[in-house]
Amino acid sequence: MGLNNGKGVCDWYKPSPTDITALKAKLYPGDRLEFTNSPDGLWYCHWGIYVGPYQGEKHAVIHFGIFEGGKRFARKKLSGRANAAPQKPEIRADTIEKILGGSCKVRINNFRDTLKQHQDTDCIIQQAKDMHQYEGQTTVYDLVDSNCEHFVNLCRYGEHHTVILKGFSIGSQTSGSSSAGGRDVNPN
């Protein structure tokens, strides 16, 4: 299987059927998908790993976060008050359309491929699926230390890493193995 390595970052796609069809034609299993509802894409973004066919869906994305509370909760996460929410973080498998929810936009963003060699496609997909399927996972969501971008980078590169602000690296931590043996997004 090929990955969109070398393609870096593509244009944003809106939640229209035409745009989503065009995006799906460009996707490869293991691609990092970036979702945003900010007009410039510079504020809070949500990340997922495209896994292709999974659990009866033709185009599934596995992603990590706290999903209850909608846009109001997203603002709390951005302001750093997410830990006050009673919901537990989850690793979910959803369609692109469900994640978009009609108001966001999405793009393929494999920019880190220019900085770091990604794992084999089968390893990326298996790690994402293993983390999704693990019953009783205890995963902590934290905007700085254990977020959705950490999750996709752990799956794709075998490394816990995020860039919250454009050009400002928050942290990097290499996982102990390329399997999902440590179920926490943050291996620390």
C-alpha positions as semicolon CSV with decimal commas, in nm:
position;residue;x (nm);y (nm);z (nm)
1;M;0,000;0,000;0,000
2;G;0,119;0,350;-0,072
3;L;0,104;0,644;0,161
4;N;0,067;1,009;0,077
5;N;0,425;1,062;0,182
6;G;0,588;1,340;-0,012
7;K;0,253;1,510;-0,068
8;G;0,271;1,691;0,265
9;V;-0,040;1,900;0,317
10;C;-0,328;1,921;0,071
11;D;-0,600;2,184;0,037
12;W;-0,893;2,204;0,279
13;Y;-1,212;2,018;0,183
14;K;-1,556;2,136;0,294
15;P;-1,831;1,896;0,406
16;S;-2,003;1,901;0,064
17;P;-2,057;1,566;-0,115
18;T;-1,839;1,685;-0,407
19;D;-1,548;1,785;-0,181
20;I;-1,566;1,468;0,030
21;T;-1,572;1,248;-0,281
22;A;-1,263;1,431;-0,412
23;L;-1,085;1,389;-0,076
24;K;-1,166;1,017;-0,056
25;A;-1,009;0,967;-0,401
26;K;-0,679;1,103;-0,264
27;L;-0,669;0,915;0,067
28;Y;-0,439;0,627;0,149
29;P;-0,465;0,415;0,464
30;G;-0,235;0,563;0,728
31;D;-0,286;0,926;0,622
32;R;-0,319;1,183;0,898
33;L;-0,642;1,383;0,865
34;E;-0,669;1,730;1,014
35;F;-1,016;1,870;1,092
36;T;-1,091;2,231;1,187
37;N;-1,387;2,463;1,220
38;S;-1,170;2,773;1,243
39;P;-1,173;2,984;0,923
40;D;-0,793;3,003;0,901
41;G;-0,714;2,658;1,046
42;L;-0,474;2,816;1,296
43;W;-0,672;2,749;1,612
44;Y;-0,792;2,420;1,753
45;C;-0,764;2,129;1,511
46;H;-0,875;1,770;1,556
47;W;-0,671;1,482;1,414
48;G;-0,746;1,126;1,304
49;I;-0,582;0,836;1,119
50;Y;-0,753;0,724;0,799
51;V;-0,775;0,345;0,809
52;G;-0,993;0,273;0,505
53;P;-1,251;-0,006;0,536
54;Y;-1,325;-0,082;0,902
55;Q;-1,626;-0,195;1,104
56;G;-1,861;-0,185;0,805
57;E;-1,753;0,161;0,688
58;K;-1,572;0,208;0,357
59;H;-1,382;0,518;0,473
60;A;-1,317;0,502;0,848
61;V;-1,108;0,736;1,061
62;I;-0,981;0,642;1,408
63;H;-0,946;0,943;1,635
64;F;-0,898;1,031;2,003
65;G;-1,063;1,294;2,219
66;I;-1,345;1,392;2,451
67;F;-1,646;1,408;2,223
68;E;-1,944;1,512;2,433
69;G;-2,022;1,879;2,472
70;G;-1,994;1,998;2,112
71;K;-1,849;2,335;2,014
72;R;-1,885;2,480;2,364
73;F;-1,667;2,201;2,497
74;A;-1,413;2,253;2,216
75;R;-1,372;2,610;2,340
76;K;-1,308;2,476;2,692
77;K;-1,040;2,242;2,556
78;L;-0,878;2,536;2,379
79;S;-0,886;2,749;2,693
80;G;-0,730;2,471;2,900
81;R;-1,041;2,398;3,107
82;A;-1,113;2,061;2,941
83;N;-1,016;1,869;3,254
84;A;-1,326;2,010;3,423
85;A;-1,548;1,809;3,189
86;P;-1,694;1,488;3,336
87;Q;-1,667;1,289;3,011
88;K;-1,395;1,032;2,962
89;P;-1,167;1,044;2,661
90;E;-1,233;0,786;2,390
91;I;-1,065;0,637;2,088
92;R;-1,339;0,620;1,825
93;A;-1,385;0,497;1,470
94;D;-1,612;0,725;1,264
95;T;-1,671;0,830;0,906
96;I;-1,517;1,149;0,774
97;E;-1,867;1,295;0,739
98;K;-1,955;1,223;1,103
99;I;-1,639;1,393;1,228
100;L;-1,701;1,692;1,001
101;G;-2,055;1,730;1,133
102;G;-2,151;1,964;0,848
103;S;-1,953;2,265;0,973
104;C;-1,585;2,175;0,973
105;K;-1,332;2,126;0,697
106;V;-1,070;1,854;0,654
107;R;-0,739;1,797;0,479
108;I;-0,470;1,534;0,445
109;N;-0,174;1,656;0,648
110;N;0,134;1,436;0,636
111;F;0,374;1,728;0,680
112;R;0,582;1,541;0,939
113;D;0,684;1,293;0,666
114;T;0,938;1,557;0,563
115;L;1,088;1,543;0,913
116;K;1,041;1,181;1,021
117;Q;1,008;0,846;0,846
118;H;0,660;0,703;0,892
119;Q;0,603;0,342;0,992
120;D;0,488;0,077;0,747
121;T;0,121;0,119;0,646
122;D;0,016;-0,212;0,801
123;C;0,182;-0,113;1,130
124;I;0,007;0,228;1,132
125;I;-0,333;0,075;1,069
126;Q;-0,284;-0,212;1,314
127;Q;-0,172;0,020;1,592
128;A;-0,473;0,249;1,542
129;K;-0,712;-0,049;1,534
130;D;-0,549;-0,212;1,839
131;M;-0,580;0,108;2,039
132;H;-0,941;0,148;1,929
133;Q;-1,040;-0,210;2,009
134;Y;-0,865;-0,242;2,345
135;E;-1,137;-0,288;2,608
136;G;-1,095;-0,105;2,934
137;Q;-0,833;0,136;2,805
138;T;-0,729;0,402;3,050
139;T;-0,638;0,701;2,842
140;V;-0,585;1,053;2,964
141;Y;-0,669;1,349;2,741
142;D;-0,459;1,658;2,796
143;L;-0,432;1,945;2,549
144;V;-0,054;1,969;2,588
145;D;0,065;1,619;2,681
146;S;-0,184;1,367;2,542
147;N;-0,413;1,487;2,265
148;C;-0,553;1,375;1,931
149;E;-0,239;1,483;1,742
150;H;-0,022;1,280;1,981
151;F;-0,244;0,981;1,902
152;V;-0,210;1,008;1,522
153;N;0,165;1,063;1,547
154;L;0,206;0,764;1,776
155;C;0,022;0,553;1,518
156;R;0,197;0,693;1,208
157;Y;0,551;0,752;1,339
158;G;0,571;0,540;1,653
159;E;0,634;0,865;1,839
160;H;0,424;1,079;2,071
161;H;0,459;1,435;1,936
162;T;0,251;1,744;1,866
163;V;0,277;2,092;1,725
164;I;0,004;2,300;1,886
165;L;0,095;2,635;1,731
166;K;0,237;2,660;1,382
167;G;0,614;2,624;1,416
168;F;0,610;2,584;1,794
169;S;0,686;2,230;1,906
170;I;0,533;2,134;2,239
171;G;0,705;1,803;2,289
172;S;0,822;1,473;2,158
173;Q;0,844;1,132;2,316
174;T;0,931;0,808;2,142
175;S;0,706;0,515;2,217
176;G;0,858;0,200;2,358
177;S;0,743;-0,010;2,064
178;S;0,551;0,013;1,742
179;S;0,266;-0,194;1,879
180;A;-0,015;-0,060;2,095
181;G;0,119;-0,237;2,401
182;G;0,100;0,081;2,609
183;R;-0,260;0,186;2,564
184;D;-0,218;0,543;2,683
185;V;-0,170;0,798;2,410
186;N;0,108;0,947;2,619
187;P;0,350;0,663;2,690
188;N;0,485;0,839;3,001
